[in-house]
């Protein structure tokens, strides 16, 4: 398993929302600017799956990423929007269809 210190936290960039952007558009821009966040999301979810978890909270995974990025970065402007956890969960489930019930998904409002 990859050590957390093998991730390039220096590449993280604050992404300010543009006026009129939807949450999905903001997420896509954030995801493109900060691919390491999704790599961390995958790593932590894989740890859960290997530990035998059948279901878990995408919010909890995102909070762990927030913790790690708070310690590893010095950019006070870098933030991860709460609304992105469901987008990361959907992305992970799309790439891992054998785990379709790992995250409970609700209908997106936007």
C-alpha positions in Angstrom: 0.0 0.0 0.0 1.2 3.5 -0.8 2.5 5.5 2.1 0.7 8.8 2.6 3.9 10.6 2.2 4.2 9.3 -1.4 1.3 11.5 -2.3 2.2 14.9 -3.7 0.3 17.3 -1.4 2.2 20.3 -2.7 0.2 20.0 -5.9 -3.1 20.8 -4.1 -4.7 24.0 -5.3 -7.6 26.1 -3.8 -10.4 26.3 -6.3 -12.7 29.2 -5.9 -16.2 28.7 -7.2 -17.1 30.8 -10.3 -20.3 32.8 -10.3 -23.2 30.8 -11.5 -21.4 27.4 -11.4 -23.4 24.4 -10.3 -22.0 22.1 -7.6 -21.3 19.5 -10.3 -19.3 22.1 -12.4 -17.4 23.1 -9.3 -16.7 19.5 -8.4 -15.4 18.7 -11.9 -13.1 21.7 -11.8 -11.9 20.8 -8.3 -11.4 17.2 -9.3 -9.3 18.2 -12.4 -7.1 20.6 -10.4 -6.6 18.2 -7.5 -6.5 14.6 -8.7 -4.6 13.5 -5.5 -7.8 13.9 -3.5 -9.5 11.2 -5.5 -6.4 9.0 -5.2 -6.6 9.4 -1.4 -10.4 8.7 -1.5 -9.7 5.5 -3.4 -6.9 4.5 -1.0 -9.0 5.0 2.1 -12.0 3.2 0.7 -9.8 0.3 -0.4 -8.5 0.1 3.2 -12.1 -0.1 4.4 -12.9 -2.8 1.8 -9.8 -4.8 2.8 -10.8 -4.5 6.5 -14.1 -6.2 5.6 -16.4 -3.3 5.7 -19.5 -3.8 3.5 -20.8 -0.2 3.9 -19.3 3.1 5.0 -19.8 6.8 4.9 -18.3 8.8 2.0 -18.5 11.9 4.3 -16.2 10.1 6.9 -13.7 9.3 4.1 -13.7 12.9 3.0 -13.2 14.1 6.6 -10.2 11.8 6.8 -8.8 13.4 3.7 -9.4 16.8 5.2 -7.5 15.8 8.2 -4.6 14.5 6.1 -4.5 17.6 3.9 -4.7 19.9 6.9 -1.5 18.3 8.3 0.3 18.0 5.0 -0.4 21.4 3.4 0.2 25.0 4.5 -2.3 26.6 2.1 -5.0 28.0 4.4 -7.2 28.6 1.3 -7.4 25.0 0.3 -10.8 23.5 1.2 -12.9 20.6 0.2 -16.6 21.3 -0.2 -18.9 18.9 1.8 -21.0 18.4 -1.3 -18.1 16.7 -3.0 -18.3 13.5 -0.9 -21.3 12.2 -2.9 -19.6 13.0 -6.2 -16.4 11.1 -5.1 -18.6 8.2 -3.9 -20.4 8.0 -7.3 -17.1 8.2 -9.1 -15.7 5.3 -7.0 -18.8 3.2 -7.4 -18.7 3.7 -11.2 -15.1 2.4 -11.2 -15.9 -0.4 -8.7 -19.3 -1.8 -9.8 -18.8 -4.9 -7.6 -19.3 -2.8 -4.5 -22.6 -1.1 -5.6 -24.0 -0.9 -2.0 -20.8 0.3 -0.3 -22.1 3.9 -0.2 -25.7 4.9 0.4 -26.5 7.3 -2.4 -29.4 9.8 -2.5 -30.8 11.6 -5.5 -28.7 14.6 -6.4 -30.6 17.9 -6.0 -28.4 19.7 -8.5 
